[in-house]
Amino acid sequence: MFVFAHPHYRRVLLGVASTLAVSAAGLASALPASASPAPPATQSPPQSSVVQAPALPGAQSISSHDRVYTADQTSNTVSVIDPSTNRVLGTIPLGSQRLDATLGPQYLQAVDVHGLGFSPDGQYLDVISVTTNTVTVIRTADNSIVSQTYVGRSSHEGFFTPDGTQVWVADRALSQVDIVDALHGGVIGHIDTTAGPSKVLFSPDGKTAYVNHIRSATIDIIDVPTRQVMAHISGLADSFSSDMGLSPDGAQLWVAHKMAGKVSVIDTATRTVTSVLDTGPATNHPNFVTTAQGAYVYLTVGGLNETKIYQRHGTSTPTVVGAVKSNGTEPHGIWPSPDNTPASTSSMSTPTPSMSSTPPPAPSSTPCTSAKKAKRWSTSRTLCPPDPAPKA
């Protein structure tokens, strides 16, 4: 997974199957590759200025305070990247890279480091290891492990509650969401759901949680204060949904159906499916970019080895306005920066993340390479803006 983060401000996380961006103040300036402590973080803006991605226009620009985190299921590590220089600062080891000689009754570390999430203030990162069902919470100021908790079976994606005190984790093999005490560790509750929950997302106001599933063509809507499922959204395009994304204003939910190559677009106000998009084989993760030019969704499609770009038109059907070919193989996780400039993707079969600039081109334009961006993001492809209209 992949994420973009800013210390207390923003960060980005990225991984073999996922990517995350996070803004945060107090993030460590480097990651410990072994037991050696990371150097202290440089001073960051006050916490009140933090805006995490995906975000509406007006958030802070990318700086050396920001971090991109990538989870790698092969090495069982989390890598940390400075997005201002595209430099890898180090890795956080959570397990052994080669398990053939070590996996057994005495192996106590994580296996298949996958899902990533972050607290709203950017101080903590949660890491879900899908085989050992481990939820690891990391303090971003010094990259130390704060807590580790074992949850249900086939845990997949988890996210912090808006107050940053809990991590809600979906258990794919069960019919429940586990509630983890983020700072002290331990499972402190469960929420019964429809079968095969895959991911949990919270509305911008923190009052509602949405859960998708891999064994049901529905979305569960949970009332966060009471921890009760209060409604369901039915009529999705397929019963298997591995990932989904919520727009920064909370108005639209994009539910990806990997096996069917489709996306169900949901209006959260009416709780109805407004569009079903034929997106392509191995449709993976959607995420949102909002600029002065319009509202967009970047959608990784592994089978086409590209990231499709859709423009949103309120409750009308979204339209394709461009695509970015992957620098790796099978693009999977994706996360934008809070200022909506680059979007970062991770691949299933390639260890190097890719950065793509935004906003996307007009439908008639063609991709190009920007020398300025290519220098900053060595693996990026930048899409040209629309040509100016001819003068009368």
Secondary structure, DSSP 4 states (H G I P E B T S, - for coil): -EEEE-BTSEEEEE-SS-B--EEBTT--SS--SSSSPPPPPPP---GGG--PSS--TTPPPP-TT-EEEEEETTTTEEEEEETTTTEEEEEEE-S-S--TTT-STT--S--SEEEEEE-TTSSEEEEEETTTTEEEEEETTTTEEEEEEE-SSSEEEEEE-TTSSEEEEEETTTTEEEEEETTT-SEEEEEE-SSSEEEEEE-TTSSEEEEEESS-S-EEEEETTTTEEEEEE---S-S---EEEE-TTS-EEEEEETTTTEEEEEETTTTEEEEEEE--TTEEEEEEEEETTEEEEEEEEGGGTEEEEEEEETTEEEEEEEEEE-SSSSEEEEEE-TTSSEEEEEESS-SS-EEEESSPPPTT------HHHHHHSTT-BPPPPPPPPPP-
